[in-house]
Amino acid sequence: MNATTTWISRRVSKLLPAALAKDEAAAGTPVKSEAAATPLRGPGSAPAPSPRGKPPQRSTRERLEATLRQGDEALSPRMLRRALDELRGIIDPRVSEVEGGRRAAALAVWYQGATPARRRDLWLLMSEMFVADADKAREAQARFAAAVGTPDEAVAEVHYRRATVSPRRRLLQRFSVYPGGVQFLVDLRAELQPHLKADRRLQALDVEMEYMFSTWFDVGFLDLRRISWDSPASLIEKLIQYEAVHDIKSWSDVKNRLDSDRRCYGFFHPRLPEVPLIFIEVALLDDMASDIVPLLDESAAAADLQKATTAIFYSISNTQVGLRGVSFGDSLIKRVVDTLKEEFPKLKTFATLSPIPGLRPWLQRNLAAQLERLDERALRELGRAVSFEPPSTEHVLGALDKPLALDAKSPLRQFLLRCAAQYLGAEWQEGKPLDPVARFHLGNGARVERLNWAGDPSPKGLKQSYGLMVNYLYDLKRLDKHRAQLAQGRIPMAAEIEGLLKP
């Protein structure tokens, strides 16, 4: 809790914690620990099992209308109604924006000290009790439909849009008023994510927050800043904390990544000025990198920037789980490319050295289908390589367990490269490339350029993709062409990858 939030909480006349404490004392029974809390269930689901004869879990609306708490409910009915009153007070039309922000800050103070079960009760209130008026929305929709093609169409559309806006949106806006409020909401949504599948009632709150964040964090409001060794230590610590691709092991490791032949850039928001929302690490080289080890080698000499012709994006990390669904990557890469070209006019090639995080689990599930794609000759060669003909999935997976020991002519090595090409170049999920990293870069207009054997021999790399890495090439003149190709259901790829895909 920061000093500003503490000051605001002391200035508010009626703090929710005090009111809830009073209600708790009146209830006469303490709230059980989170470990004992009953999991939340979605609307329309069967009542939760009742251990030792306890009554089934009630819906939020049932609890609001009740008198006594049941089972392991976190907030008693009286406390739940008090919390709802406090939430409604935040958006009371009689209070100013500033006063609404103060009330939101007070509720945030209570939230910081609340148990996980009580926090979930608050989420349910925000999700279920702040919805648009259904009758007004239907009436406005009917008027809009009747006005289509008439001079009143524009006005009717405005009324319809306003009728469908939920009070929940205004509630979230009030939290953004006070200092620290935006970060509070981002953290709240991050905490909400693991519970969405188990309780569909929370999805309205999640979708509303995603919509608002996509507006608040539009790239037009973000600042691109370089992060260097001269940046504040607190900011460099954020890199260590949030690096998601190649773990930073020490201060000398992070210093190597910020050396003279490296660049690191991040997007920052004015309301979260000390936290990069996303950052990208770049190595400046004279050729396309095929191996992550030299890039992470702290003892390696810095590259000669006068000879640098290639910028390699070797790590891109999002830092805020609460901003899931809000896209920055495309704009970040474009801005970084423009910045690098201005500083280093000789740069001609922009590419990644990327992991293939889903390859190994995908192959373990689909190995039989990949074996069926082989002709008789390739199948015999693979069988001899694993000492079992015809090769079974069990024997092939066992032989692939030590990929770094396979020489360049090994049928197993060639088979694995073909499988990787199939995974990156032909596997789809809901109309998008299956691999999450491929989905990101291909969606930005890159193409699958080259597979790199033993590109990441670390335990993490072997676990994800048998050590394979991939280069995605950003051909600046063909980005739109590649996007159009992807939209037509064809993954852009180099001839080398296409060759691996042939039966």
VENCORRA-V112316 format. One record per residue. SS is DSSP state (A for helix, B for strand, O for the rest). PSI is psi in degrees with one decimal (none if undefined). OMEGA is omega in radians with two decimals (NA if undefined). Layout:
ss=SS psi=PSI omega=OMEGA
ss=SS psi=PSI omega=OMEGA
//
This chain:
ss=O psi=128.4 omega=-3.12
ss=O psi=170.4 omega=-3.05
ss=A psi=-36.5 omega=-3.13
ss=A psi=-45.1 omega=3.13
ss=A psi=-40.3 omega=3.11
ss=A psi=-42.8 omega=-3.14
ss=A psi=-45.0 omega=-3.13
ss=A psi=-43.1 omega=-3.08
ss=A psi=-32.6 omega=-3.14
ss=A psi=-23.6 omega=-3.10
ss=A psi=-19.3 omega=-3.11
ss=O psi=134.3 omega=-3.01
ss=O psi=-37.0 omega=-3.08
ss=O psi=98.2 omega=-3.14
ss=O psi=138.2 omega=3.11
ss=A psi=-40.6 omega=-3.13
ss=A psi=-42.4 omega=-3.13
ss=A psi=-41.7 omega=3.14
ss=A psi=-41.9 omega=-3.14
ss=A psi=-35.7 omega=3.09
ss=A psi=-39.9 omega=3.11
ss=A psi=-43.7 omega=3.11
ss=A psi=-37.2 omega=3.13
ss=A psi=-41.7 omega=3.12
ss=A psi=-38.4 omega=3.13
ss=A psi=-33.4 omega=3.14
ss=A psi=-32.4 omega=3.04
ss=O psi=4.2 omega=3.13
ss=O psi=131.4 omega=-3.14
ss=O psi=153.2 omega=3.07
ss=O psi=135.9 omega=3.13
ss=O psi=163.4 omega=-3.10
ss=O psi=163.6 omega=-3.14
ss=A psi=-32.3 omega=-3.12
ss=A psi=-25.9 omega=-3.12
ss=A psi=-2.3 omega=-3.06
ss=O psi=143.9 omega=3.10
ss=O psi=133.5 omega=3.13
ss=O psi=144.9 omega=3.11
ss=O psi=149.1 omega=-3.13
ss=O psi=154.3 omega=-3.08
ss=O psi=165.4 omega=3.13
ss=O psi=141.2 omega=3.10
ss=O psi=-3.8 omega=-3.14
ss=O psi=163.1 omega=3.13
ss=O psi=152.2 omega=3.12
ss=O psi=143.9 omega=3.13
ss=O psi=148.8 omega=3.10
ss=O psi=147.5 omega=-3.07
ss=O psi=95.6 omega=3.13
ss=A psi=136.3 omega=3.07
ss=A psi=36.6 omega=3.03
ss=A psi=10.5 omega=3.14
ss=O psi=149.9 omega=-3.13
ss=O psi=154.2 omega=-3.14
ss=O psi=159.1 omega=-3.12
ss=O psi=138.0 omega=-3.11
ss=O psi=157.3 omega=3.06
ss=O psi=166.3 omega=3.13
ss=A psi=-42.8 omega=-3.13
ss=A psi=-38.6 omega=3.08
ss=A psi=-40.5 omega=-3.14
ss=A psi=-38.2 omega=3.13
ss=A psi=-29.5 omega=-3.12
ss=A psi=-4.4 omega=-3.05
ss=O psi=178.7 omega=3.13
ss=O psi=-43.5 omega=-3.06
ss=O psi=153.9 omega=3.06
ss=O psi=148.8 omega=3.11
ss=O psi=147.5 omega=2.99
ss=O psi=-124.5 omega=-3.06
ss=O psi=26.8 omega=3.10
ss=O psi=134.3 omega=-3.03
ss=O psi=-51.1 omega=3.14
ss=O psi=135.2 omega=3.06
ss=O psi=161.8 omega=3.10
ss=A psi=-41.0 omega=-3.13
ss=A psi=-41.6 omega=3.12
ss=A psi=-37.1 omega=3.13
ss=A psi=-42.3 omega=3.10
ss=A psi=-38.1 omega=3.10
ss=A psi=-43.8 omega=3.13
ss=A psi=-40.7 omega=3.11
ss=A psi=-41.0 omega=3.09
ss=A psi=-40.6 omega=3.14
ss=A psi=-40.5 omega=3.10
ss=A psi=-43.4 omega=3.12
ss=A psi=-33.1 omega=3.12
ss=A psi=-28.0 omega=3.14
ss=A psi=-35.0 omega=-3.10
ss=O psi=18.5 omega=3.09
ss=O psi=121.8 omega=-3.10
ss=O psi=-13.5 omega=-3.13
ss=O psi=-11.1 omega=-3.11
ss=O psi=154.5 omega=-3.13
ss=O psi=168.3 omega=3.08
ss=A psi=-41.0 omega=-3.14
ss=A psi=-45.9 omega=3.13
ss=A psi=-38.8 omega=3.07
ss=A psi=-38.8 omega=3.09
ss=A psi=-36.7 omega=3.11
ss=A psi=-41.4 omega=3.12
ss=A psi=-38.7 omega=3.09
ss=A psi=-39.9 omega=3.12
ss=A psi=-39.5 omega=3.12
ss=A psi=-41.0 omega=3.11
ss=A psi=-36.5 omega=3.10
ss=A psi=-36.0 omega=3.09
ss=A psi=-45.2 omega=3.11
ss=A psi=-42.0 omega=-3.10
ss=A psi=-40.9 omega=-3.10
ss=A psi=-29.4 omega=-3.13
ss=A psi=0.8 omega=-3.09
ss=O psi=155.0 omega=3.06
ss=O psi=159.7 omega=3.10
ss=A psi=-36.7 omega=-3.14
ss=A psi=-40.5 omega=3.10
ss=A psi=-36.3 omega=3.09
ss=A psi=-41.3 omega=3.14
ss=A psi=-35.2 omega=3.06
ss=A psi=-39.8 omega=3.11
ss=A psi=-40.2 omega=3.09
ss=A psi=-44.0 omega=-3.11
ss=A psi=-39.9 omega=3.10
ss=A psi=-45.4 omega=-3.13
ss=A psi=-33.3 omega=-3.07
ss=A psi=-41.6 omega=-3.00
ss=A psi=-27.5 omega=-2.98
ss=O psi=1.7 omega=-3.14
ss=O psi=65.7 omega=-3.09
ss=O psi=159.9 omega=3.10
ss=O psi=150.4 omega=3.11
ss=O psi=114.2 omega=-3.05
ss=A psi=-40.0 omega=-3.13
ss=A psi=-44.2 omega=3.12
ss=A psi=-36.8 omega=-3.14
ss=A psi=-43.0 omega=3.12
ss=A psi=-41.1 omega=-3.14
ss=A psi=-44.1 omega=3.14
ss=A psi=-36.7 omega=3.11
ss=A psi=-41.7 omega=3.13
ss=A psi=-41.1 omega=3.13
ss=A psi=-38.5 omega=3.13
ss=A psi=-43.4 omega=3.14
ss=A psi=-38.9 omega=-3.13
ss=A psi=-25.3 omega=-3.06
ss=A psi=-8.6 omega=-3.12
ss=O psi=128.7 omega=-3.14
ss=O psi=0.2 omega=3.12
ss=O psi=169.2 omega=3.10
ss=O psi=-18.1 omega=-3.12
ss=O psi=3.2 omega=-3.04
ss=A psi=-46.2 omega=-3.08
ss=A psi=-45.1 omega=-3.13
ss=A psi=-41.1 omega=3.14
ss=A psi=-36.3 omega=3.11
ss=A psi=-42.7 omega=3.12
ss=A psi=-44.7 omega=3.13
ss=A psi=-38.2 omega=3.13
ss=A psi=-45.0 omega=3.13
ss=A psi=-42.2 omega=-3.14
ss=A psi=-35.9 omega=-3.11
ss=A psi=-24.4 omega=-3.11
ss=O psi=-3.8 omega=3.10
ss=O psi=126.5 omega=-3.09
ss=O psi=151.9 omega=3.03
ss=A psi=-18.7 omega=3.13
ss=A psi=-35.1 omega=-3.13
ss=A psi=-42.1 omega=3.10
ss=A psi=-36.6 omega=3.11
ss=A psi=-46.9 omega=3.13
ss=A psi=-38.0 omega=3.12
ss=A psi=-37.4 omega=3.14
ss=A psi=-33.1 omega=3.08
ss=A psi=-27.8 omega=-3.12
ss=O psi=-7.4 omega=-3.05
ss=O psi=-42.4 omega=-3.00
ss=O psi=153.5 omega=3.12
ss=O psi=131.2 omega=-3.12
ss=O psi=-5.9 omega=-3.08
ss=A psi=-38.3 omega=-3.14
ss=A psi=-44.8 omega=3.10
ss=A psi=-36.4 omega=3.09
ss=A psi=-45.7 omega=-3.13
ss=A psi=-39.6 omega=3.12
ss=A psi=-43.1 omega=3.12
ss=A psi=-37.8 omega=3.13
ss=A psi=-45.3 omega=-3.13
ss=A psi=-34.6 omega=3.08
ss=A psi=-41.6 omega=3.13
ss=A psi=-27.4 omega=-3.10
ss=A psi=-31.0 omega=-2.96
ss=A psi=-48.3 omega=-3.07
ss=A psi=-13.3 omega=-3.05
ss=A psi=-4.0 omega=-3.00
ss=O psi=-39.1 omega=-3.13
ss=O psi=-34.6 omega=-3.10
ss=O psi=-27.2 omega=-3.09
ss=O psi=101.2 omega=-3.09
ss=A psi=-17.4 omega=-3.14
ss=A psi=-22.3 omega=-3.10
ss=A psi=-9.8 omega=-3.03
ss=A psi=-30.6 omega=3.12
ss=A psi=-42.2 omega=3.11
ss=A psi=-42.4 omega=-3.12
ss=A psi=-46.6 omega=-3.11
ss=A psi=-39.1 omega=3.11
ss=A psi=-42.0 omega=3.14
ss=A psi=-40.1 omega=3.11
ss=A psi=-42.4 omega=3.13
ss=A psi=-46.1 omega=-3.11
ss=A psi=-40.0 omega=3.13
ss=A psi=-34.8 omega=3.13
ss=A psi=-25.3 omega=3.07
ss=A psi=-48.3 omega=-3.10
ss=A psi=-34.5 omega=-3.06
ss=O psi=28.3 omega=3.03
ss=O psi=142.6 omega=-3.05
ss=A psi=-20.9 omega=3.09
ss=A psi=-19.5 omega=3.14
ss=A psi=0.8 omega=-3.06
ss=B psi=147.9 omega=3.09
ss=B psi=132.8 omega=3.03
ss=B psi=122.1 omega=-3.14
ss=B psi=141.9 omega=3.04
ss=B psi=138.2 omega=3.06
ss=O psi=120.3 omega=-3.10
ss=O psi=178.1 omega=3.12
ss=O psi=-19.9 omega=3.11
ss=O psi=-3.7 omega=3.10
ss=O psi=160.2 omega=3.12
ss=O psi=144.4 omega=-3.13
ss=A psi=-34.8 omega=-3.13
ss=A psi=-33.8 omega=3.13
ss=A psi=-40.8 omega=3.10
ss=A psi=-34.7 omega=3.07
ss=A psi=-31.9 omega=3.09
ss=A psi=-37.7 omega=3.09
ss=A psi=-45.2 omega=3.14
ss=A psi=-41.2 omega=-3.08
ss=A psi=-40.3 omega=-2.96
ss=A psi=-6.4 omega=3.12
ss=O psi=121.1 omega=-3.00
ss=O psi=-10.4 omega=-3.05
ss=O psi=-55.5 omega=3.11
ss=O psi=107.1 omega=-3.04
ss=O psi=137.0 omega=3.07
ss=O psi=121.1 omega=-2.98
ss=O psi=-20.6 omega=-3.04
ss=O psi=173.9 omega=3.08
ss=A psi=-32.9 omega=3.10
ss=A psi=-31.4 omega=3.08
ss=A psi=-48.4 omega=-3.12
ss=A psi=-32.8 omega=3.09
ss=A psi=-38.7 omega=3.09
ss=A psi=-36.8 omega=-3.11
ss=A psi=-10.6 omega=3.11
ss=O psi=19.4 omega=-3.09
ss=O psi=179.3 omega=-3.03
ss=O psi=-29.8 omega=-3.13
ss=O psi=14.5 omega=3.14
ss=B psi=159.3 omega=3.01
ss=B psi=145.9 omega=3.08
ss=B psi=128.2 omega=-3.11
ss=B psi=149.5 omega=3.10
ss=B psi=153.9 omega=3.00
ss=B psi=132.0 omega=-3.13
ss=B psi=146.1 omega=3.09
ss=B psi=142.4 omega=-3.11
ss=O psi=-29.9 omega=-3.13
ss=O psi=-10.2 omega=3.06
ss=B psi=61.7 omega=-2.92
ss=O psi=-20.3 omega=-3.07
ss=O psi=5.4 omega=-3.09
ss=O psi=116.3 omega=3.04
ss=O psi=127.3 omega=3.14
ss=O psi=-34.4 omega=3.08
ss=B psi=144.2 omega=3.08
ss=B psi=153.6 omega=-3.08
ss=B psi=137.1 omega=3.14
ss=B psi=133.7 omega=-3.01
ss=B psi=135.7 omega=3.00
ss=B psi=135.2 omega=-3.13
ss=B psi=116.1 omega=-2.99
ss=B psi=178.2 omega=3.09
ss=O psi=6.5 omega=3.12
ss=O psi=165.9 omega=3.13
ss=O psi=126.3 omega=-3.09
ss=O psi=142.3 omega=3.11
ss=O psi=-2.6 omega=-3.00
ss=O psi=127.9 omega=-3.11
ss=A psi=-21.2 omega=-3.04
ss=A psi=-48.6 omega=3.12
ss=A psi=-31.1 omega=-3.13
ss=A psi=-27.9 omega=-3.13
ss=A psi=1.1 omega=-3.11
ss=O psi=111.9 omega=-3.09
ss=O psi=-23.2 omega=-3.10
ss=O psi=-6.8 omega=-3.11
ss=O psi=143.8 omega=3.11
ss=O psi=150.7 omega=3.12
ss=O psi=143.9 omega=3.12
ss=O psi=155.3 omega=3.12
ss=O psi=110.4 omega=-3.09
ss=A psi=-22.0 omega=3.12
ss=A psi=-22.0 omega=-3.13
ss=A psi=-0.7 omega=-3.06
ss=O psi=123.8 omega=3.09
ss=O psi=-7.6 omega=-3.00
ss=B psi=132.6 omega=3.03
ss=B psi=121.0 omega=-3.12
ss=B psi=117.5 omega=3.04
ss=B psi=106.0 omega=-3.03
ss=B psi=-2.1 omega=3.07
ss=B psi=128.3 omega=3.03
ss=B psi=123.4 omega=-3.04
ss=B psi=126.2 omega=2.94
ss=B psi=143.1 omega=-3.06
ss=O psi=-19.0 omega=-3.01
ss=O psi=105.9 omega=3.11
ss=A psi=-31.7 omega=-3.13
ss=A psi=-11.1 omega=3.11
ss=A psi=19.4 omega=3.10
ss=O psi=134.4 omega=-3.11
ss=O psi=-12.7 omega=3.09
ss=O psi=118.7 omega=-2.99
ss=O psi=127.2 omega=3.05
ss=O psi=-21.2 omega=-2.90
ss=A psi=-45.0 omega=-3.11
ss=A psi=-49.9 omega=-3.12
ss=A psi=-36.0 omega=3.13
ss=A psi=-49.0 omega=-3.12
ss=A psi=-43.0 omega=3.12
ss=A psi=-45.9 omega=-3.12
ss=A psi=-39.2 omega=-3.13
ss=A psi=-42.1 omega=3.11
ss=A psi=-45.9 omega=3.12
ss=A psi=-41.1 omega=3.14
ss=A psi=-43.1 omega=-3.13
ss=A psi=-41.5 omega=-3.14
ss=A psi=-33.3 omega=3.12
ss=A psi=-37.7 omega=-3.13
ss=A psi=-35.0 omega=-3.09
ss=O psi=86.7 omega=-3.07
ss=O psi=-20.2 omega=-3.10
ss=O psi=-9.7 omega=-3.13
ss=O psi=126.5 omega=-3.12
ss=O psi=-27.8 omega=-3.04
ss=B psi=131.0 omega=3.10
ss=B psi=116.0 omega=-3.04
ss=B psi=168.6 omega=3.08
ss=B psi=163.8 omega=2.83
ss=O psi=100.8 omega=-2.89
ss=B psi=149.5 omega=3.00
ss=O psi=167.4 omega=3.06
ss=O psi=74.8 omega=-2.89
ss=O psi=-25.3 omega=-3.07
ss=O psi=3.0 omega=-3.00
ss=A psi=-52.4 omega=-3.04
ss=A psi=-49.4 omega=3.11
ss=A psi=-34.7 omega=3.10
ss=A psi=-45.1 omega=-3.11
ss=A psi=-37.8 omega=3.12
ss=A psi=-31.3 omega=3.13
ss=A psi=-25.9 omega=-2.98
ss=A psi=17.4 omega=-3.07
ss=A psi=-40.5 omega=-3.11
ss=A psi=-42.1 omega=3.14
ss=A psi=-34.2 omega=3.13
ss=A psi=-34.0 omega=3.08
ss=A psi=-34.8 omega=3.14
ss=A psi=-21.0 omega=3.14
ss=O psi=-13.2 omega=-3.10
ss=O psi=144.9 omega=3.01
ss=O psi=175.6 omega=-3.03
ss=A psi=-40.4 omega=-3.12
ss=A psi=-49.0 omega=3.14
ss=A psi=-34.3 omega=-3.14
ss=A psi=-39.6 omega=3.10
ss=A psi=-44.0 omega=-3.14
ss=A psi=-40.4 omega=3.12
ss=A psi=-38.5 omega=3.12
ss=A psi=-42.7 omega=3.10
ss=A psi=-35.2 omega=-3.13
ss=A psi=-31.7 omega=-3.12
ss=A psi=2.9 omega=3.11
ss=O psi=38.7 omega=3.11
ss=O psi=115.8 omega=-3.12
ss=O psi=134.0 omega=-0.18
ss=O psi=151.2 omega=-3.05
ss=O psi=132.7 omega=3.08
ss=O psi=161.3 omega=3.12
ss=A psi=-37.3 omega=-3.12
ss=A psi=-43.8 omega=-3.11
ss=A psi=-37.7 omega=3.13
ss=A psi=-45.2 omega=3.13
ss=A psi=-39.1 omega=3.10
ss=A psi=-40.9 omega=-3.14
ss=A psi=-28.6 omega=3.13
ss=A psi=-3.8 omega=-3.05
ss=A psi=-20.0 omega=3.10
ss=A psi=70.9 omega=-3.02
ss=A psi=-28.6 omega=-3.07
ss=A psi=-17.0 omega=-3.14
ss=A psi=-6.4 omega=-3.09
ss=O psi=130.4 omega=3.13
ss=O psi=173.7 omega=-3.00
ss=O psi=-28.8 omega=-3.09
ss=O psi=1.7 omega=-3.10
ss=O psi=129.4 omega=3.06
ss=A psi=-32.2 omega=3.10
ss=A psi=-41.6 omega=3.13
ss=A psi=-44.6 omega=3.13
ss=A psi=-38.1 omega=3.12
ss=A psi=-43.3 omega=-3.13
ss=A psi=-38.8 omega=3.09
ss=A psi=-39.2 omega=3.10
ss=A psi=-40.3 omega=3.11
ss=A psi=-40.8 omega=3.12
ss=A psi=-39.8 omega=3.09
ss=A psi=-39.2 omega=3.09
ss=A psi=-44.0 omega=-3.12
ss=A psi=-43.8 omega=-3.08
ss=A psi=-30.6 omega=-2.97
ss=A psi=-6.0 omega=-3.06
ss=A psi=0.7 omega=-3.10
ss=O psi=130.3 omega=-3.05
ss=B psi=157.0 omega=3.02
ss=B psi=116.7 omega=-3.13
ss=O psi=42.7 omega=3.06
ss=O psi=8.8 omega=3.13
ss=B psi=154.7 omega=3.09
ss=B psi=141.0 omega=-3.03
ss=O psi=-44.0 omega=-3.08
ss=O psi=131.2 omega=-3.07
ss=A psi=-37.1 omega=3.13
ss=A psi=-41.0 omega=3.07
ss=A psi=-41.6 omega=3.13
ss=A psi=-40.6 omega=-3.12
ss=A psi=-54.1 omega=-3.03
ss=A psi=-40.1 omega=3.12
ss=A psi=-36.2 omega=3.08
ss=A psi=-22.7 omega=3.10
ss=O psi=-1.0 omega=3.10
ss=O psi=6.4 omega=3.11
ss=O psi=174.2 omega=3.04
ss=B psi=156.9 omega=3.07
ss=B psi=115.2 omega=-2.99
ss=B psi=-47.9 omega=-3.01
ss=B psi=139.7 omega=3.01
ss=B psi=140.7 omega=-3.07
ss=B psi=112.5 omega=3.13
ss=O psi=135.6 omega=3.14
ss=O psi=31.9 omega=3.12
ss=O psi=-31.0 omega=3.09
ss=O psi=90.7 omega=-3.10
ss=O psi=8.7 omega=3.13
ss=O psi=161.5 omega=3.09
ss=A psi=-38.1 omega=3.12
ss=A psi=-43.9 omega=3.13
ss=A psi=-40.2 omega=3.12
ss=A psi=-37.7 omega=-3.13
ss=A psi=-36.1 omega=-3.11
ss=A psi=-45.4 omega=-2.90
ss=A psi=26.3 omega=-3.11
ss=O psi=24.6 omega=3.13
ss=O psi=-4.6 omega=-3.13
ss=O psi=145.1 omega=2.97
ss=B psi=167.3 omega=-3.08
ss=B psi=144.4 omega=2.98
ss=B psi=127.8 omega=2.94
ss=B psi=126.8 omega=-3.09
ss=B psi=129.3 omega=3.03
ss=O psi=89.9 omega=3.06
ss=O psi=104.8 omega=-2.97
ss=O psi=-24.0 omega=-3.13
ss=O psi=-9.7 omega=-3.04
ss=O psi=14.8 omega=-3.11
ss=A psi=-45.9 omega=3.14
ss=A psi=-38.7 omega=3.11
ss=A psi=-42.2 omega=-3.13
ss=A psi=-37.9 omega=3.10
ss=A psi=-42.7 omega=3.13
ss=A psi=-39.8 omega=3.11
ss=A psi=-42.1 omega=3.12
ss=A psi=-40.4 omega=-3.14
ss=A psi=-24.5 omega=3.12
ss=O psi=2.7 omega=3.10
ss=O psi=18.3 omega=3.11
ss=O psi=124.5 omega=-3.12
ss=O psi=123.1 omega=3.12
ss=O psi=132.5 omega=-3.12
ss=B psi=157.7 omega=3.10
ss=O psi=164.1 omega=-3.11
ss=A psi=-34.5 omega=3.14
ss=A psi=-41.6 omega=3.14
ss=A psi=-40.2 omega=3.09
ss=A psi=-37.9 omega=3.12
ss=A psi=-38.2 omega=3.12
ss=A psi=-25.1 omega=-3.11
ss=A psi=-16.7 omega=-3.13
ss=O psi=139.1 omega=-3.14
ss=O psi=none omega=NA
//
